[in-house]
Amino acid sequence: MKTRILPVNTVDDITLWNNLKIGDEKSFSLLFERYYNDLVNYGNSLSPFAEKVQDCVQDVFTDIWVYRNSLQGAVVVKAYLLSSVRKRIARLHERDHIFRKTASTDDIAFLLEFSVENELIDDDEFTKEKVKYLNKLLNELPPRQKEALYLRYHQGLSVEQIAEMLDVNYQSASNLLHRGLLTLRKEWKGALPLVTLLFSSTL
């Protein structure tokens, strides 16, 4: 099938998704380019084996192309891709007997370290030290709380999407976010609002 010329940054995800469903290779390639790095970074937060993570991400895209005719149309593409990578890595863990022969994503440790944008920090040394302390607090949270905060504030997923990804109900996902934020708010005394800093978190 003849591919269409589509500018990378101006076509929305759902248009690319629907086009790849009917065999448009260019749309498939644009989605791959748009999300590959994010998916690899997220995969690396769940597994220390970088090469295997890259294989998992590539396998996800391969399956999407091979089974494109049976893909759902009404999806949030980013959430779908992140969830697919998470499930693929869970199966990888099971196959390698890393997590006691279980494919449950509950047993996956979240390895990513948060880092607040330096551009948001002023020259005040006290503020810089507080932000360093905030990063420390973030990375000491329980893995599930840390991952929920990452998905909410770094990837911009909704609570419903986080619940689906983590295979929990809405209230459980909301509780993970609430407990994580509560822990941080108890300690954060900086000038900048905590949520502003979290929305600026980056790899």
N, C-alpha and C positions, 0 to 999 in steps of 0.2 A: 504493500500500500504506500502511496506517495505521502511523504511526511510534509507537515506544514511548517512554515517559518514562524516561530513564536518567540518574542522577546522574553528573556529569562525572568525579569523582575516585574513584568506588568500583567502576567496571566495568573489568575487566582488558582489555588490548589484544586478546587472541585472541577474547574474547566479542564485542567491537565489530566485529572483522574478520569473524567468521562471520556476524554479523547483517547487516552491509552486503552480504555476498555474496548474501544472499537479498532484498536490496532495501530494507533498513531505512535510511531517510534520516537519522534521528536519530543512529544509530550512526556513519554516515559523517561527519556534522557534528561529533560529539564527537571522533573521531580527528583531523579537520582542526584543530579548536581545540587539541587536546592537543599536536600536533606541528608546527604551521605555523611558529611562531617558531623552534624548533630547526632546522627544515629550511632556513629562510631564512638563519639565522646560519651554518649549515654551507655552504650554497650561496655565501654571501658570502666564505667562506674559500677558495673555488675560483675565483671570478670577481670582477673589480672592477665589474661592471655590475649594480648593485643591482636595477634595474627588470627586467632580463632574468632575474635569479635568481628574483625573485618570480613571473615568468611560468612559469619552469621548474617551480617548486614547485606552482603551480596546475595546470599541465599534468599533472603526476604524479597529482594527486588526481582530475583529470578522467578520465584514463585508467583509474584504479582503479574509478571509478564506472561508466564506459561498459563496461568489460570485466570487471565484477565476477563474472559467471557463470563465467568461466574462471580466476579467481584460485585459487592454491593455498591450501589450508586450513592446512597445517602450516608456518607461517612465524613468524619473530620480527619482529613488525610494525615496530618501530623500525629494526632493521637493514635490513629490506626498503625502507622509505621513504628512509633515508639513501642506500642503494645506488642506488635509482631516481633520486634527485636528482643523484647524482654522474654517472650514465650520461647523463642528460638534458643536463647541463652540458657533458659531453664532446662530445655531438653539436652543441651550440650552438657550441662552440669550432671544430669542424670546419666548420660552415656559415659561420661568420664568418671562416674562414681565419686564425684566430689562432695555431693550432699546426700549421702546415705541412700542412693538409688531412688531419689524422689524428684519428681519434676515440679514440685510445688515452688512457686515463686516466693513464698513466705521465707524460704531458707536462703535467699540470695542476699548477700551483704551488699550494702550500697557504699562503694569505695570512693566516690567522687569527693573532692575537696572544694568547698565554696571559696570564692574570693571576691570581695566587694570592689567595685570599680574605683580605682585610685583617683579618677577625675572628679569624683563627687566629694573627695576629702579635701578640706582646706588645709592651709599651712600650719594650723594650730597643732602642736605636737601632742597635746592632750587628746584631741579628736582622733588623731592618727592612732594613738595607742588604744583608744576605745574601740576603733574599727578592727584593729588586730585582735583585740579580745573578743569582739563579736564573731569574727571568723573562727576563732578557737571554739567558741560556744557552739556555733553551727556544726562544726566537724566532730563535736563530742556528743551530739544528739544520737539517740537510737537510730539504727539504719532506716527503719520504716518511716519515722518522722522526717529524717533528713531527705529521703527520697521524695516523700510527699511534698515537702517544701520546694525541692528542686523542680519537680514537675509543675507545681503551681506558679512559682515566681520566676524560674529561669525559662521553662518551656511554655508558660502561659496556658496550661491546661485548666479546664474547669474541675470542680470537685467531682462532678459526675464522671468525667473522663478519667480522673485519678482513681476513683473507686473501681471502674471497669479494669483499668490497667493492673491494679494491685489485687484484683479479684476479691474485693470487699464491698459491703454495702455503703450507701452514701453517708450514713451516720458515722461509720467507722473511719472513712476517709476524712470526714470533717473533724473527727476527734483527733486524728493524727496531726492534722494541720494546727488545730487549736492547742494541743499539748506542746507541740514544737514552738509555736509562737509565744505561748505562755512562759515557757522556760527562758526564751530569749528576752522577753519584755521584763522579766524580773531583774535581769542584769544590765540591760541596755540603758545607759544614761546619756547617750550622745545627743548632739544638737539636731542631727538629721533624723526624720521619722524612720522607724525600723522598717516599715513596709517599703518605703522608697529605696532603702539600701538593698533589700531583698530582691526587688524587681530589677535592680541593676547588677545582680550577681552574674558572674561570667566565669567561663573556664579559664 
